[in-house]
């Protein structure tokens, strides 16, 4: 089943594959067309999966876990001037939080992440995201709820380069 992607995704794919849309020899502006390994702006799913992932991400944003809400309140305040997005699509994954300009993904894991099958899936997902140039930090719901200072310290350490 092939779904028709939204217009902006179609435009992105058109820019990605059609050299005639690009002025030559000028480089593409940041965030347009084909991305490089260091450009964290556009790493989205294939158009047939994007529509499904977008709807699921929207539902996740509307119904966050308590731990996600707590962490989002810290991240959205932009204490260090760092912009975060929540429930954001990267490749075929939806990540809890991402700072695209800094390449940091923060995942808040519930209890089912301790199950062997889920741990294997999480490892594969983390490896795929790291191949795209991202760094993944994981925290349990309990860490976020009961040891918020530790979580904030770990995030700050990443941006300070002391991780």
N, C-alpha and C positions, 0 to 999 in steps of 0.2 A: 504494500500500500504506500503510495507516494503522496504526501500532502504538499500543498502549495505553501511555500514559506511566505512570511510577511514581506511587504515591499522593501523594507530596509535591508532584510537579509538577502533578498534577490539582488538588490543594488550592490551589497557588499560582495557577493559572489561574482557578479558581473564585473565589478572593478578588479577582483582578484584574478580573473581569467582572461580579461579582454585588454590586451596591450593598447588597442586603439583608443581606449578611454583615458589613457595617461598622456600628458604632455611630454614630449621627448625633447631634450634629454634631462629635464628637470626631475628630481626625485619626488616621490609621493610625499605629501605632508604627513606628519605623524598621525597615526590613527586611521589612515585611509588605505584601502586596497590590501595588498599582500603585506603580511607582518613579518618582521624579523624575529629571531630568537629572543632578542632583548626587548621587543615591543610587547608590552603586556596588555595592549588595548583590545585586540580582536582575536580571540581564540575560542570561537563559538562552535557549537555543534553543527553537523551537516543539516541542511535545510529541512529534511524530512523528520529529523528528531528534534530540531530546535523548537518547533511549535508545541510539542508535548512537554519538553523540559521547561519552556517558558511558563506554561500553565501550572506545572507542578511547583516551580520556584515561587510563583505568585501566591499559591496556597500556603507554602512554607513561610513566606513573609507575613501572611495574615494570621498564621497560627504558630508562633514561635514557642519553643520550650521556655520554661522559666529561666534556665541558665542562659539561653540565647538572648533573652530580653535583658538580663543583667549585664552581660558582656556588651551587647549593642549599645546600651546607655553609656557605657564608658567609651566605646569606639566612636560613636557618633558625635561626642562632645569635641572630638578632634583636638585633644590636649596637645599633641605635638604637631598639629597642622597636617596630619596625615588623613587622607580621605579613604574611607572603607565603604564597600558595598556589601550588602547581605543577600544571601540566597542567590548567588550570581552564577550564571552558566559559563563554564570554561570547558571547552571540548565537549565531551559527552557527560560531564559531571556538573552537579550543582554544589557549590561550596558554601559553607556557612557564612564566612566573611573573607573578603579579599581586599588587599591594597594593591591595585594594579600597577601603580607607578613604582611601588617598592617590591613587588613580586612576593608578597607574603599572604599565605592562606592560613586562616585560623579555623579549625574544626572543633566543635563542641560535641563530644560523644556521650550518648546515653548508654544505659546498661547493656543493650544488645550488642554493643561494640566489643564486649568481652567474650562473645561466643566465637569459637574457632573459625567457623565459616566466614563470619563478618570480619574477623581480624585478617584473614587472607585477602578478602575483597578490599579492605582498607589499605593493605600494603600495596596491592596492585594499583589501586587508585592513586595513592601517594607517589608511587614510582612514575606513573604516567604524568601527573602534574609536575613533578620535578623535571622530567624530560622536557616539558614545555618552558622550563625556566623559573618555576615557582618554588618557594620554600614553604613547607607545611609544618605548622605547629598544632598539636592536638592537646586538648584538655578534656577531662571528664566533666560531666555536669556537676559532680560533687566538688571538684577543684574550683570551678567558677563560682559556685554558690557559697562554699564554706572557707575558701582560701583565695579570695579575690585579689589580695595583695600579691600573692605569689604569681598569679596569672598575669596581672598588670606588669609586674617586674620582668617576667619572661618576654612579654611583648616589647616592653621598653628596651630590654637587652638586645633584641633583634635589631631595632632601629639604631641603637647606640653602637652596634657592631661587637657587642661583648657576649653574644649568645654562645 
